[in-house]
Amino acid sequence: MENKRLSEIAHEIAAIATAGKWYAKNKFDIEHYENILKLSRELLTIGTDITPEKAEELLEGNDGYQTPKVETRAVIFNENEEVLLVKDFDGKWNPPGGWCEFNLPIGANTVKEAFEEAGIKAEPYRLAAVLDHRKNNNPNSMFSACKCFILCRDLGGEFVPNIETTEARYFPMDSLPELNTRKCNPAQLELCLKAFRAETWETVFD
């Protein structure tokens, strides 16, 4: 069996056990689910270089029913249809964004990320797409996540060096820098450009 499939099984077992532990009332059932969680971590180490400690970190999740993480990306085009990208410390570029904070709705999180990473005051106005992370960006990801691509208007601002990004700049769509395709790929930016050009738009989703 391929290691990827083992990883998928381990994650699914862990999700089921975590939900079961949350809803269980009987102390013996709770103990059984905890044992299943331990087995799922062990399964993740079989045939891989993942240590037990790393497996525990990867499978650690919130209590309760397990759902995908939510990620927001602020996609901003200027009047020349150039797209705003920020440069990560790894040297690659992406639209500003990240995991949605537990206490913020999607719109507010998009505004926060755009300001923190690009120094831009963003105004969200259109949800272009909600796409599955593993299907479109990283099939080997340990996490299940939904990426929300949100078109925003640039209301002004100035880039300020920060702990996440080193630069912010507009790029022509036919001359993009190297992207971190695990966060955003050229096809996703092209989709957002179509949404930007459209008078009306139906959100694309997997």
C-alpha positions in Angstrom: 0.0 0.0 0.0 1.3 3.4 -0.9 2.5 5.7 1.9 0.0 8.4 0.7 -2.9 6.0 1.2 -1.6 5.1 4.7 -1.5 8.7 5.5 -5.1 9.2 4.3 -6.3 6.3 6.4 -4.5 7.5 9.5 -6.1 11.0 9.1 -9.5 9.6 8.6 -9.2 7.2 11.6 -8.0 10.1 13.7 -10.9 12.3 12.6 -13.4 9.6 13.4 -11.8 8.9 16.8 -11.6 12.6 17.7 -15.3 13.1 17.0 -16.2 9.9 18.8 -14.3 10.9 21.9 -16.1 14.2 21.9 -19.6 12.8 21.7 -18.9 9.7 23.9 -20.5 9.7 27.4 -19.2 6.4 28.6 -15.7 6.5 30.1 -14.8 3.1 28.5 -15.8 4.4 25.1 -13.7 7.5 25.6 -10.7 5.3 26.5 -11.3 3.2 23.3 -11.3 6.3 21.1 -8.1 7.5 22.8 -6.5 4.1 22.0 -7.7 4.5 18.4 -6.0 7.9 18.2 -2.7 6.4 19.4 -3.0 3.7 16.7 -3.7 6.3 14.0 -0.5 8.1 15.0 1.5 4.9 14.8 0.0 4.1 11.4 1.2 7.4 10.1 4.9 6.4 10.9 4.8 3.1 9.0 7.0 3.2 5.9 7.7 7.0 6.3 10.3 9.1 8.0 7.7 10.7 10.3 8.6 10.4 13.9 6.0 9.6 16.6 6.3 13.1 17.9 5.8 14.5 14.4 2.8 12.2 13.9 1.2 13.5 17.1 1.7 17.1 15.9 0.3 16.4 12.5 -2.8 14.7 13.8 -3.4 17.1 16.7 -6.7 18.9 16.1 -9.5 20.6 17.8 -11.9 18.7 19.9 -15.1 17.7 18.4 -16.2 16.9 14.9 -13.2 17.4 12.5 -13.7 19.7 9.5 -11.4 21.3 6.9 -9.4 24.3 7.8 -10.4 27.6 6.1 -7.9 29.7 4.3 -8.5 33.2 2.8 -6.6 34.9 -0.1 -7.2 38.6 -0.9 -6.9 38.9 -4.7 -6.5 42.5 -5.8 -6.2 43.7 -9.4 -5.4 47.3 -10.3 -6.8 49.2 -13.3 -4.2 47.6 -15.6 -5.3 44.1 -14.5 -2.0 43.6 -12.5 -2.3 41.4 -9.5 -1.0 42.3 -6.0 1.4 39.7 -4.6 3.5 39.5 -1.5 6.9 37.8 -1.2 7.3 35.2 1.6 10.6 34.6 3.3 11.1 31.5 1.1 11.4 33.9 -1.8 8.1 32.9 -3.5 5.1 35.1 -4.1 1.3 34.8 -3.4 -1.8 36.9 -2.8 -1.9 37.9 0.8 -3.7 35.4 3.0 -3.6 32.6 5.5 -5.6 30.5 7.9 -8.9 32.1 9.0 -8.7 33.1 12.7 -11.1 31.3 15.0 -12.9 34.6 15.9 -13.0 36.2 12.5 -15.5 35.8 9.6 -14.0 35.3 6.2 -14.4 38.9 5.1 -12.7 40.3 8.2 -9.9 37.7 8.0 -9.2 38.7 4.4 -8.9 42.4 5.4 -6.6 41.5 8.3 -4.3 39.4 6.2 -4.1 42.0 3.4 -3.2 44.7 5.9 -0.6 42.6 7.8 1.1 41.1 4.8 0.8 43.9 2.2 0.1 47.0 4.2 -3.1 47.5 2.1 -6.5 48.5 3.3 -8.6 46.0 1.4 -12.4 46.1 0.7 -13.7 42.6 -0.1 -16.5 42.6 -2.6 -16.7 39.2 -4.4 -16.1 35.6 -3.5 -14.5 34.2 -6.7 -13.9 30.6 -5.6 -13.8 28.1 -2.8 -11.4 25.4 -3.8 -10.1 22.2 -2.1 -6.5 22.5 -1.1 -5.5 18.9 -1.8 -7.4 18.7 -5.1 -5.9 21.9 -6.5 -2.6 22.7 -4.7 -1.0 20.0 -2.7 -2.3 16.4 -3.1 0.1 15.2 -0.4 -1.0 17.7 2.2 -1.5 16.4 5.7 -4.4 18.8 6.1 -7.8 19.1 4.5 -8.5 22.8 3.7 -10.8 25.1 1.8 -9.2 28.0 0.0 -11.5 31.1 -0.3 -10.3 33.5 -3.1 -11.9 36.9 -2.4 -11.6 39.8 -4.8 -10.9 43.0 -3.0 -10.4 46.7 -3.8 -7.2 48.5 -2.9 -8.2 51.4 -0.7 -4.6 52.5 -0.2 -1.8 51.8 2.1 1.9 51.2 2.2 3.9 48.0 2.6 5.6 47.7 6.0 8.2 45.0 6.7 6.8 42.3 8.9 7.4 38.7 10.2 5.6 37.1 7.3 6.5 38.9 4.1 9.4 40.9 2.7 7.8 42.8 -0.2 4.5 43.6 -1.9 4.1 44.5 -5.6 1.7 44.4 -8.5 2.6 42.1 -11.4 1.2 41.7 -14.9 -0.6 38.4 -15.3 1.7 37.4 -18.2 4.8 38.0 -16.1 4.2 36.4 -12.8 7.1 35.7 -10.4 7.6 32.2 -8.9 4.5 31.3 -6.9 4.3 29.0 -3.9 1.8 26.7 -5.7 0.8 25.1 -2.5 -0.8 28.4 -1.6 -1.9 29.6 -5.0 -1.2 28.6 -8.5 -1.5 30.5 -11.9 -4.7 28.8 -12.8 -6.4 30.1 -9.7 -5.2 33.6 -10.4 -6.5 33.3 -14.0 -9.9 32.3 -12.5 -9.9 35.3 -10.3 -9.1 37.5 -13.2 -12.2 36.2 -15.0 -14.2 37.0 -11.9 -12.7 40.5 -11.8 -13.6 41.1 -15.5 -17.2 39.8 -15.1 -20.2 42.0 -14.5 -21.8 39.2 -12.6 -20.1 36.1 -11.2 -21.2 32.7 -9.8 -18.7 31.5 -7.2 -16.7 28.5 -8.4 -16.4 25.6 -5.9 -15.3 22.0 -5.8 
